[in-house]
Amino acid sequence: MNDALMVFTDNVNAAWYTVPVFLNTMIICTIHYNETTCDFVYSVVVPISNISAFVYNCIDLQGRNVIGLFESNATCSFHLSNEQVVFNYSTQDNFIISINGDNTAIYGFADDFLFYYELNSTFQLTVWPNSLNISPRAADIGANINYAVVVGYCQSAPAYAVDCGFIVSLNRSLSCPNSTNAFSMITSNQFAYSDPRINQYLTNSRDYSAQTVMSVSIAWRTRCVLIGVQSFNMVLLYSLDDPMHPIGTRQNGIELMGFGKSVAWLDDQGEKAVILANSYTYSTYQWISSFVHIYDIQSDGFSDSTQPVLIYPNSQQILFRWLVPELIRLVCSSHGHLAIFDDIGIPAIIYSTPSGTYPNTNSTYFTSNTVPCIRGTYRNYTGIELCIPCSNGTYAYSNSCSPCTLPDSFCPYGAVEEISYSTFESIEQDQDYPESPENTVFDDILMQNMFSFNTQSGHCVLVSPITWVLLVIGLGVILAGGMFIHEVFFPGIHITRDGTKQILKKMDLIGEGELWVGGLASAAVLVIVISAYSFSNQ
């Protein structure tokens, strides 16, 4: 994507789609594969400057590697200007292209070959064997014509491949590109023993999978390089002048992968980094979430403690309604427009807006629309970030926050204007709250009803504790009277009577086992406790 054109490809429907980059656009143009020899397209690139053209790399029905150029003279009027086959090489699992800074040539990097493709009337294609000994996953040239950064995997042993990256010197068609410096990439043996990433490695550098996708972006103004290694859940920041020592690194946890699946610099200033912060389960690579993070590296640095200045989507900038939540790619233009792509290849553009406004993504178009900052907030620069509230002691005025000058001014966080305290009416809240009557206390209610005897309801008689207490007392009186009479008329030892007395003595909780009559009283107490508990739960 550049500031005028965005292009994306759809291998399912065998077509390229072009979208003009301007506010509220609903224009989308379709270019079918049958205008070329392509059967499957790897990628597309557009010129850095605002030129309506794009270059693609693909394979044809015979499995040959193909490079081609489409140009346009008007909106939705693209024609194939040139297409060439890279002969003598089989289908490549890893095949990437990048355009140079003056839009005059394409460099290609594949498992087996490198090439230089001139974008002029001759369309000269020069091909060399891959002498970099890298299986490429990402490359970027940026706004220059002399160097590129290529990252991927290098085969360090017959069954062991490691992450690697090189600064590559570009010699146009005169000689093969060659590496001038290597980056000190993160390797699995740098992690703690308890970290599952210590076992992360590739047996064959050429084996492609979604987990091994990497990304890279160069900012030539600051001479900084971002490298995203999603298999390690990490993004690394380097200086081109010292590729052996990272300026900073940031990771997103040890039980996940996906952070840095795609990286870019927000604009050509090279001060803010845009990172696709995906989260996948480490063992099964199952998608969990997708967010876009923006870091102000120039002001805040870059480390695990650095906080993003924007996370998309958010409450004010929701996910575009036609996008699925899983995002897989992002790109930025030189003026700070951001394009994001979901899992099925559908794009959306967050348009950079002037100061005093912010991009609203609740839009029916392919791009966001511009809305004014919410009252009490401001933004004094062009960008895609949200407006921020004014601090205490200031209020929002136009594109900035102005200090409050009144001696008794009221200017809290996010104030919309300066107000004097004298304009507020003092209100004293003096209200008597009613006290709860005593009979609403649960204990009082229970005591009032537990010993009442409502004969008008059979259910109340049945569940009343006093009913069961009287029943037990009645049975106890009958038992005591019977034993007394039996002892009068049949004195002496009697097994049943004496055994009953012993049982009642053991039940005596009141007299501590001295009196058998105490056993009857204890039984009555036990019944009233059980009945009261049952009654209180109803």
Buried (B, 14 or more C-beta within 10 A) or exposed (E): BBBBBBBBBBBEEBBBBBBBBBBEBEEBBEBEBEBBBBBBBBBBBBBBEBBBBBBBBBBBEEEBBBBBBBBBEEEEEBEEBBBBBBEEBEBBEBBBBBBBBEBEBBBBBBBBBBBBBBBEEEBEBBBEEBEBEBBBBBBBBBBEBEBBBBBBBBBBEEEEBBBBBBBBBBEBEEEBBBBEBBBBBBBBEEBEEEBBBBEBBBEBBBEBEEBBBBBBBBBBBBEBBBBBBBBBBBBBBBBBEEBEEBBBBBBBEBEBBBBBBBBBBBBBEBBBBBBBBBBBEBEEBEBEEBBBBBBBBBEBBBEEEBEBBBBBBEEBBEBBEEBEEBBBBBBBBBBBBBBBBBBEBBBBBBBBBEBBBBBBBEBEBBBBBBBEBBEBBBBEEBBBBBBBBBBEEBBBBEBEBBEBEEEEBBBEEBBBBBBEEEEEEEEEEEEEEEEEEEEEEEEEEEEEBBEEEEEEEEEBEEBBBBBBBBEBBEEBEEBBEEBEEEBEEEEEEBEEBBEBBEEBBEBBBBBEBEBBBBBBBBBBEEBBEEBBEEBBEE
